[in-house]
Amino acid sequence: MKTNSGRFADALAVTITAAVVVASSCLFYTTSARRWPYALALAVMGAAWAFRRFVHARAAADPAYLGARRKVTLAIVLAGSLLALALLVPLGWAPAVASQFAERGVGVMMGVIVMVFANVIPKQAGQARGQALRRVAGWALFVGGLGYALAWLLAPLAYANLAALLTLLSGFMYAAVRITWSVLKHRPATSIH
Amino acid sequence: MNSVFKAISDPSRRQVLALLRSGPLTAGELADHFNVSKPTMSAHFSILREAGLIDSTKQGKTVLYCLKLSVLEDALLGFAQLLGSNVAAAAPLQQGPRPSSSQKKEKL
């Protein structure tokens, strides 16, 4: 049963998403150069809502996922808010000095979104033998997302994007290598007979 | 979140979660590690299940438990175990029988 705060969070998420989608779409079609940030904003919101839909479907079967759905909704509100703030500058509704904070804020929120998604990976239902692998993947992506957010928060703006991507990629690669190694190690030996 | 804090506040429940790290275990295998009654263990399993920290599946007559911790819950459990071990290490210095009033008088 949804609480009032839950309904408010859902309404806020929908409102902010609508604002971001409208603003990003307008800027995508009216801007001739450097359109990829607006496409990325649309992709991020789409992916976040798709994940929320996935978690919502799981919550119907397992109430433990209700907490995860609330967290994803909160992440959508926060990410959407920062995206909306970032879009104020190209729309001409905010002073140029705010653009650096908006750019860093978007990066930090991207990292937080990765952390939110990675946090619930070990809670996914599946075979028991995959439990350790889901834990490794969750931790690796969580730390990668944390590094991504910290890079955007602390690194000089000129290097923040590269540092953040390298940190996140390191987390992905570590998870991929550990999982691949584990799968190969436990692969059943082929019989010669 | 309150249920998670309540679940990991008990050292026996923390030990259950630590045992499940190595893989799924049956209720009987978990209970063998503790010197408590079966109803007490069932209560611990129930609290952990309600907090969403473990998952249970029935295999015939046995119940198999597996770990279901998110990354933050895993980190919280690590902190709780660290703090719990620090408290346990410090506790022996504070334990011991209090001197009785007659012993105190003899010292004086």
Boltz contact constraints between the chains, C-beta under 6 A:
constraints:
  - contact:
      token1: [A, 64]
      token2: [B, 52]
      max_distance: 6.0
  - contact:
      token1: [A, 119]
      token2: [B, 70]
      max_distance: 6.0
  - contact:
      token1: [A, 119]
      token2: [B, 71]
      max_distance: 6.0
  - contact:
      token1: [A, 119]
      token2: [B, 72]
      max_distance: 6.0
  - contact:
      token1: [A, 120]
      token2: [B, 70]
      max_distance: 6.0
  - contact:
      token1: [A, 122]
      token2: [B, 69]
      max_distance: 6.0
  - contact:
      token1: [A, 122]
      token2: [B, 70]
      max_distance: 6.0
  - contact:
      token1: [A, 123]
      token2: [B, 68]
      max_distance: 6.0
  - contact:
      token1: [A, 123]
      token2: [B, 70]
      max_distance: 6.0
  - contact:
      token1: [A, 128]
      token2: [B, 24]
      max_distance: 6.0
  - contact:
      token1: [A, 128]
      token2: [B, 66]
      max_distance: 6.0
  - contact:
      token1: [A, 138]
      token2: [B, 71]
      max_distance: 6.0
  - contact:
      token1: [A, 139]
      token2: [B, 71]
      max_distance: 6.0
  - contact:
      token1: [A, 142]
      token2: [B, 71]
      max_distance: 6.0
